[in-house]
Amino acid sequence: MDAPTRSSLASKQTPPQPFSVPFFGQADALFERHLLSDAVVEPVGAYERQRFEALGHSVRDVLAAQWIKTQATYDQADPKRIYYLSMEFLIGRSLTNNLTNLMLNPSFKHAAIEAQLDWVGMVEQEPDAGLGNGGLGRLAACFLDSMATMQLPAMGYGLRYEYGMFKQAIEQGWQREQPDNWLRRQDPWEILRRSEFVEVKLSCSFEMHQGNLQIVAGHPSTLIGVPYDRPIVGFGGRTINSLRLWSATAPDYFDFQEFSSGDFVGALVGSISAQTLTRVLYPDDSTQKGQALRFAQEYFLVACSLADLIRRFRRHSDDWQLLPEKVAIQLNDTHPSLSVPELMRILLDEANLPWDEAWDLTTRSLAYTNHTLLPEALEKWPLHYFRQMLPRQLEIIYEINSRFLSDVRSRHPGDEGIVERVSLIEEGEEDKVRMANLAIVGSHSTNGVAAIHSNLLKTTTVRDLAQIFPERFNNKTNGVTPRRWLLMCNPDLSQVISDAIGEDWMEDFSKIVDLAPHAGEPGFQHAFLQAKRNAKANFAGWLHSVSGQSVDPDSIFDCQIKRIHEYKRQMLNALRVIVLYNRIRAVPDLEITPRTFFFAGKAAPGYRIAKLIIKFLNNLAGTIDGDPLVRGRIKVVFLPEYCVSLAERLIPAADVSNQISTAGYEASGTSNMKFMMNGALTIATRDGATIEMAEQAGEDNFFLFGLTAQQVAESRGWYDPRWHYDNDVETRQAIDLIASDHFSQNERGAFGPIVDILLHGDHYMHLADLSAYLAADQALCALYADRNEWARKAILNVAHSGPFSSDRSIAQYASEIWRAKPCPVA
Ligand SMILES: *Cc1c(COP(=O)(O)O)cnc(C)c1O
């Protein structure tokens, strides 16, 4: 059976279509051969999925030689290599991305259409590789694209989850999670490298107990990590790097006879438990759930990846001192920060180095990226997990801590406060290891992901550590790849851009600034608006075909698509919509530009309020749809199953990007950048990278509003949402309307918890920012009426989005953190 969302698509498009032979150059023969020999079907009778697989394999054939050549070049030149360790890679689809980066996309598409093949139908056969929750995982994927494009000798390491991010269905307005069995059918991109397996030793075993994984202490076990490689095609197809994803299996399921693995002794673990380890991605975003399986997953990633990269290093050198000159390991958040004790263990126990040498090599090889200041998201693992699973690593952590704290004491005699705050161990009812402290102490670089976030990190969250190691702290503002997020997803706008300034922007996105002089040209404005109109019509057509819903491409497309979280304030957006709704109800012939408000996003399955917000947004959409007074003027659409592919569809069609987090809470944001590149205007609080985006484009080309991070922090003590309720009529009417069950007429009281949060406490200060939001919104609508002025500002936004390419981020990582250079493939 197909995944529910896809089967409906497939069944509509499945009827086999005529196939004529002159297909695409070299690849047409490949394509046909794959259909004949892999699927064993007559090409003319092939199903869409078989065609997708044949096409995928053909593209892989095209890139295979260059992939091997890239790896051989690295083996020969032995450059300093970059290893990007991440628990998440939110890849999305690979077929069109690989074709785009091989610069074959237009010709393949054209040839397919010539051959009367349903190109879109074929492309949509590919499931999203959803091995991530949101921004952090997508960042990792964009970084891989940039590293390959910039010809850096890099490799991504992650886990091959059998089930990725859950699929979101909406039933009666509620989110229902469904498993994402993305590997049910053979994935054409992954290559099993069985011979490069790794053994991972644990001092416990696992057992399934009523569906839960439990630790069996005192029973050492061995797991096998089996690598699957995926090609990462750099733009132009010269460099093809690898993303190596580890799959866990048990020794008794693994055929060692096939390889000469040396001596293998390991207690046989229950195979079910071992294979459970990489079965599923944890669907929590911005919260840390202390679960043993997650802890084991993190260690498994670290142990497999370090063993693999050390083995590669040793093939070239037997001098351990060279490690930091040959290896840069970037830790994407604290999830892989067990790398600190694990690398120490390897250097101490396997290389037999003395402590000081091992410590020097470890800290010089590792670097850490912090992604959040939210206390609930900072990882802290109970000591007993370490004691049961990783006692040797715990011993090492104790030793690191004792040396570090005695150093701190000598610098701050008599100050036990600072010692307590910087300690790697948090003492309490249950002692825990502070993973952020471990990563900062055990590495040479700690970076935040936007200027404001890096500053807050230094001055608040880990202030003491920043004072002890000032030289370690730095900023690397996030970026997104302009290949996937502009060239691939928005062909019309890309063409308009290339017609004006040539094609260099694809590889050197700083060139996009050449658009700025065109912003005032009526002819260019017209072409720009036409591309936007096409993208909106395309989106409306797609939405209608998959859901039957109609949206008006001449309305303002106003978007907020991201994980559902209180700090991201989807409810602030909803309050704005309710105020507009009330205004129309009060003055029925009010003149307004028709607007469509799009929401999309998933809530963590255990996050009650976030799931209620989804229910609310769906009810809001239903109520407004059912109200003849507002029909055709405002419309709310909740798009289910937010994922990379949905973002690629909607962002090109967006007029307005909402980035409205409580200032100080969004570390960077990256959807803000995707919207900017695609010519949306941004309505936003001064938070994350949005601050830098507005700086680049000029604040008069942005719609900024609301409290600053400093104002938020300063008003924490006395802020009272009641004041806004009592003193602002529109705020009061909006909240009263929710409380009156206007949006829950058959579900009385359903939204009581939301009203409660807004009126009592309102930790994320929705009410404090509502009237400023509405004022900015009004200015934005007024501008929309002046099509040329709107286009001018939107074009200036695109023109100044250059610094938000992940190529810029990676250039800074490479020169300032990794000190690594490109290694071009001849
Ligand atoms: C870019 C992206 C994100 C990050 O969005 P933010 O608004 O920055 O939180 C999350 N999910 C997907 C699928 C994305 O493409």
PDBQT file of the ligand as one rigid body, heavy atoms in Angstrom, charges set to zero:
ROOT
HETATM    1  C1  LIG A 901      12.986  25.760   6.001  1.00  0.00    +0.000 C 
HETATM    2  C2  LIG A 901      12.164  24.723   6.655  1.00  0.00    +0.000 A 
HETATM    3  C3  LIG A 901      11.937  24.759   8.036  1.00  0.00    +0.000 A 
HETATM    4  C4  LIG A 901      12.455  25.879   8.921  1.00  0.00    +0.000 C 
HETATM    5  O1  LIG A 901      11.453  26.877   8.985  1.00  0.00    +0.000 OA
HETATM    6  P1  LIG A 901      11.501  28.051  10.070  1.00  0.00    +0.000 P 
HETATM    7  O2  LIG A 901      10.344  28.907   9.679  1.00  0.00    +0.000 OA
HETATM    8  O3  LIG A 901      12.792  28.754   9.894  1.00  0.00    +0.000 OA
HETATM    9  O4  LIG A 901      11.328  27.431  11.400  1.00  0.00    +0.000 OA
HETATM   10  C5  LIG A 901      11.175  23.766   8.608  1.00  0.00    +0.000 A 
HETATM   11  N1  LIG A 901      10.643  22.768   7.867  1.00  0.00    +0.000 NA
HETATM   12  C6  LIG A 901      10.820  22.714   6.526  1.00  0.00    +0.000 A 
HETATM   13  C7  LIG A 901      10.196  21.606   5.770  1.00  0.00    +0.000 C 
HETATM   14  C8  LIG A 901      11.588  23.676   5.878  1.00  0.00    +0.000 A 
HETATM   15  O5  LIG A 901      11.762  23.593   4.559  1.00  0.00    +0.000 OA
ENDROOT
TORSDOF 0
